Amino acid sequence: MSNLIEIKNLTVQYTKNDNNSKSVITAVNDVSFSVKKGEIYALAGESGCGKSTLAKAITKLVPIKSGEIIFDGQNIYKQTKQEKNNYPKQVQMVFQNPYSSLNPKMKIADILKEPLDINTSYSAGRKKAEIKSVLEETGLPESCLELYPHEFSGGQRQRIAIARAIILNPALIIADEPVSALDASIQAQIINLFKELKNERNLTIIFISHDLNVIRYLADRTGIMCFGKLVEENNTDSIFSSPKEEYTKLLLNSAPVLKI
C-alpha cells in the first residue's frame, strides 16, 4: 500500500505570555511518520504530549513552525488554489467531546447538510440521499434529523459527529480521543463503528488516544509520543509484545489490561 499522508520533521510552537514576558513552548518537536492508505495509525501517549496539537496541525487548525505535510503526494503548503480548497474535504476530524463540537442551535438535519451546502453543488434530493446514507452507516434513525444535539446521549452525539465527518467521503479521518468522554459500554460500540467504516469505505484513520487497550484492539500501527517527540513506532502487535524504548515499556506497564 502507498502512503496517503507523510509527516516530515513537523514542529509546532506556541508563544506563552506570562507576567509581561514571552516564552516559546514546543508542543510538537521534529515529528516524522507516514500513514498508508486504508490503515488505522494510532498515536499514544500521556496527556499533554502533543498528540492533539499534531492532529490540529494536520487539519491546518494551528500553524506549523517547520516541516512538511505531504498528502497524496502533494505538500499541502505548496498546493494550487484548487488543491487547497479540496484538502478540507479529504481530511476530516472527529473531536473528543461531541457536545462541544456540534452546534447546539442547529437541528441534526442542518448539521449534516451544512458540509454539503458549503463544499458541493448537489441537488436537494442528492443531499437528502447522502444524509440518509450516512445515518444508516452510523446507526442513527431518520427521526433524529428534526432534533437538537442536547436531545441525544453522548454516544449518539458522537455518531452524529462521525456522520458529519464522513458525509463528504474523505480519504482521511483524524479521531482525537473520540471515546474518552463516553461510558465503557458505549466506547466499544463507537470503536467498532470506526472499524466498520474503515473496512467499508477503505478509510485511512489517525486515531489518537491515551487508552492503550483501545489502541491494541483497533490500530494496525502505533506511534508513541512523549514531550512532543515521536519516540517509537511499529506494528501495534510489536509495540505491545516487544517495546524497544524505556518510555514505551513504562507506558504499557502503567495501563490496566482489559478485554474489549
C-alpha positions as CSV (number, residue, x, y, z in Angstrom):
1,M,0.0,0.0,0.0
2,S,1.2,3.5,-0.8
3,N,1.3,6.3,1.8
4,L,-1.7,8.6,2.0
5,I,-0.1,11.1,4.3
6,E,3.5,11.7,5.3
7,I,4.6,14.0,8.2
8,K,8.1,15.2,7.8
9,N,10.1,16.9,10.6
10,L,7.0,18.7,11.8
11,T,7.4,21.3,14.6
12,V,4.6,23.3,16.2
13,Q,5.3,26.0,18.8
14,Y,3.1,28.2,20.9
15,T,4.0,31.6,22.4
16,K,3.1,31.9,26.1
17,N,2.6,35.4,27.7
18,D,3.5,35.3,31.4
19,N,4.0,38.4,33.5
20,N,4.8,40.6,30.5
21,S,7.3,38.2,29.2
22,K,7.0,35.7,26.4
23,S,8.2,32.1,26.3
24,V,8.1,29.6,23.5
25,I,6.6,26.1,24.1
26,T,7.4,23.4,21.6
27,A,4.3,21.2,21.5
28,V,5.4,19.1,18.6
29,N,9.1,18.6,18.1
30,D,10.5,17.3,14.8
31,V,8.0,14.6,14.3
32,S,8.0,12.3,11.3
33,F,5.8,9.4,10.3
34,S,3.6,8.1,7.4
35,V,0.2,6.5,7.2
36,K,-0.7,4.1,4.5
37,K,-3.9,4.2,2.6
38,G,-6.6,2.1,4.3
39,E,-4.8,1.6,7.6
40,I,-5.5,2.8,11.2
41,Y,-2.5,4.5,12.7
42,A,-2.7,5.3,16.4
43,L,-0.9,8.0,18.3
44,A,-0.5,7.2,22.0
45,G,1.0,9.0,24.9
46,E,0.2,10.8,28.2
47,S,-2.0,13.9,28.2
48,G,0.0,16.9,27.1
49,C,2.5,15.0,25.0
50,G,1.4,16.8,21.8
51,K,-1.0,14.3,20.2
52,S,-3.9,16.8,19.8
53,T,-1.7,19.6,18.6
54,L,-0.3,17.3,15.9
55,A,-3.8,16.5,14.8
56,K,-4.7,20.2,14.6
57,A,-1.6,20.8,12.6
58,I,-2.5,18.1,10.1
59,T,-6.0,19.7,9.7
60,K,-4.4,23.2,9.5
61,L,-6.3,24.3,12.6
62,V,-2.9,25.5,14.0
63,P,0.1,26.9,12.1
64,I,3.3,24.9,12.0
65,K,6.8,26.3,12.8
66,S,8.6,24.0,10.3
67,G,8.4,20.7,8.5
68,E,6.2,19.3,5.7
69,I,2.8,17.5,5.4
70,I,2.6,15.5,2.2
71,F,-1.0,14.4,1.4
72,D,-1.5,12.0,-1.5
73,G,1.9,13.1,-2.9
74,Q,1.3,16.9,-2.6
75,N,2.8,19.2,0.0
76,I,-0.3,20.9,1.5
77,Y,1.6,24.2,1.9
78,K,2.6,24.3,-1.8
79,Q,-0.8,23.4,-3.3
80,T,-2.7,25.2,-6.0
81,K,-5.8,27.1,-5.0
82,Q,-8.0,24.3,-6.2
83,E,-5.9,21.7,-4.3
84,K,-6.1,23.8,-1.2
85,N,-9.9,24.0,-1.4
86,N,-10.1,20.3,-1.9
87,Y,-7.9,19.4,1.1
88,P,-10.5,20.1,3.8
89,K,-12.9,17.8,2.0
90,Q,-10.4,15.0,2.1
91,V,-9.3,15.4,5.7
92,Q,-12.0,15.5,8.4
93,M,-11.7,15.4,12.2
94,V,-13.8,13.8,15.0
95,F,-13.2,15.6,18.3
96,Q,-13.2,14.3,21.8
97,N,-16.4,16.0,23.1
98,P,-19.3,15.6,20.7
99,Y,-21.4,18.0,22.6
100,S,-19.0,20.9,22.2
101,S,-18.2,20.0,18.5
102,L,-21.9,20.2,17.5
103,N,-23.7,23.5,17.2
104,P,-26.5,23.3,19.9
105,K,-28.7,25.7,18.0
106,M,-28.8,23.6,14.8
107,K,-31.0,20.6,14.1
108,I,-29.2,17.4,13.1
109,A,-30.5,17.7,9.6
110,D,-28.8,21.1,9.2
111,I,-25.6,19.9,10.9
112,L,-25.3,17.1,8.3
113,K,-26.4,19.3,5.4
114,E,-24.0,22.1,6.1
115,P,-20.8,20.4,4.8
116,L,-22.7,19.5,1.6
117,D,-24.0,23.1,1.2
118,I,-20.5,24.5,1.6
119,N,-18.5,22.0,-0.4
120,T,-20.8,20.6,-3.1
121,S,-23.3,21.6,-5.8
122,Y,-25.6,18.7,-5.1
123,S,-29.3,19.0,-5.7
124,A,-31.6,19.0,-2.7
125,G,-32.6,15.4,-3.5
126,R,-28.9,14.3,-3.6
127,K,-28.2,15.9,-0.3
128,K,-31.2,14.1,1.3
129,A,-29.9,10.8,-0.1
130,E,-26.3,11.4,1.2
131,I,-27.7,12.3,4.7
132,K,-29.9,9.1,4.7
133,S,-26.9,7.0,3.7
134,V,-24.6,8.3,6.5
135,L,-27.4,7.9,9.0
136,E,-27.6,4.2,8.1
137,E,-23.9,3.7,8.2
138,T,-23.6,5.3,11.7
139,G,-26.7,3.5,13.1
140,L,-28.9,6.6,13.5
141,P,-32.6,6.7,12.7
142,E,-34.0,9.3,10.3
143,S,-36.2,10.5,13.1
144,C,-33.2,12.2,14.6
145,L,-33.0,14.8,11.9
146,E,-35.5,17.2,13.5
147,L,-33.9,17.0,16.9
148,Y,-31.1,19.1,18.5
149,P,-27.8,17.8,19.9
150,H,-28.9,18.1,23.6
151,E,-31.7,15.6,23.0
152,F,-29.2,12.7,22.5
153,S,-26.9,10.7,24.6
154,G,-23.1,11.1,24.4
155,G,-22.7,8.0,22.2
156,Q,-25.5,9.2,19.8
157,R,-23.9,12.6,19.6
158,Q,-20.6,11.0,18.7
159,R,-22.3,9.0,16.0
160,I,-23.7,12.3,14.6
161,A,-20.2,13.8,14.7
162,I,-18.8,10.8,12.8
163,A,-21.7,11.0,10.3
164,R,-20.8,14.7,9.7
165,A,-17.2,13.8,9.2
166,I,-17.8,11.1,6.6
167,I,-20.6,12.8,4.6
168,L,-18.0,14.4,2.2
169,N,-16.4,10.9,1.6
170,P,-13.0,12.0,2.9
171,A,-9.9,9.9,2.4
172,L,-8.6,10.5,6.0
173,I,-10.3,10.8,9.3
174,I,-8.5,12.1,12.4
175,A,-10.2,10.9,15.5
176,D,-8.9,12.8,18.6
177,E,-9.8,10.9,21.8
178,P,-13.2,10.1,20.3
179,V,-14.3,7.7,23.0
180,S,-12.7,9.1,26.2
181,A,-15.8,11.1,27.2
182,L,-18.1,8.1,26.8
183,D,-19.2,5.2,29.1
184,A,-17.3,2.0,28.7
185,S,-20.2,0.1,27.0
186,I,-20.7,2.9,24.5
187,Q,-17.0,3.2,23.9
188,A,-16.9,-0.4,22.4
189,Q,-19.8,0.5,20.0
190,I,-18.0,3.6,18.7
191,I,-14.7,1.8,18.4
192,N,-16.4,-1.0,16.4
193,L,-18.1,1.7,14.2
194,F,-14.7,3.1,13.3
195,K,-13.5,-0.4,12.4
196,E,-16.6,-1.0,10.2
197,L,-16.2,2.4,8.4
198,K,-12.6,1.7,7.8
199,N,-13.4,-1.6,6.1
200,E,-16.5,-0.5,4.2
201,R,-15.0,2.8,2.9
202,N,-11.4,1.9,2.9
203,L,-10.9,4.9,5.2
204,T,-7.5,5.9,6.5
205,I,-7.7,6.8,10.2
206,I,-5.3,8.5,12.5
207,F,-6.6,7.5,15.9
208,I,-5.4,9.5,18.9
209,S,-5.9,8.0,22.4
210,H,-4.2,7.6,25.8
211,D,-6.2,4.3,26.2
212,L,-3.8,1.6,25.2
213,N,-6.4,-1.2,25.3
214,V,-8.4,0.7,22.6
215,I,-5.3,1.1,20.5
216,R,-4.3,-2.5,20.8
217,Y,-7.7,-3.6,19.6
218,L,-8.1,-1.1,16.8
219,A,-4.8,0.1,15.3
220,D,-2.7,-1.5,12.6
221,R,0.4,0.6,13.6
222,T,1.1,2.7,16.6
223,G,3.4,5.7,17.3
224,I,4.3,6.6,20.9
225,M,4.7,10.3,21.8
226,C,6.5,11.8,24.7
227,F,7.1,15.5,25.4
228,G,6.3,16.4,21.8
229,K,8.5,13.8,20.2
230,L,7.7,10.5,18.5
231,V,9.9,8.1,20.5
232,E,8.8,4.8,18.9
233,E,6.6,3.4,16.2
234,N,5.9,-0.1,14.9
235,N,3.2,-2.6,14.1
236,T,0.8,-2.5,17.0
237,D,1.3,-6.1,17.9
238,S,5.1,-5.5,18.1
239,I,4.7,-2.3,20.2
240,F,2.8,-4.3,22.8
241,S,4.8,-7.5,22.7
242,S,8.3,-6.1,22.1
243,P,8.6,-2.4,23.0
244,K,12.1,-1.1,22.5
245,E,12.1,2.3,24.2
246,E,12.1,2.6,28.0
247,Y,9.2,5.1,27.9
248,T,7.1,2.8,25.9
249,K,7.7,0.0,28.4
250,L,6.7,2.3,31.3
251,L,3.6,3.4,29.5
252,L,2.5,-0.2,28.8
253,N,3.2,-1.3,32.3
254,S,1.0,1.5,33.7
255,A,-2.1,0.6,31.7
256,P,-4.7,-1.8,33.1
257,V,-5.3,-4.9,30.9
258,L,-8.9,-5.0,29.7
259,K,-10.7,-7.0,27.1
260,I,-12.7,-5.0,24.5
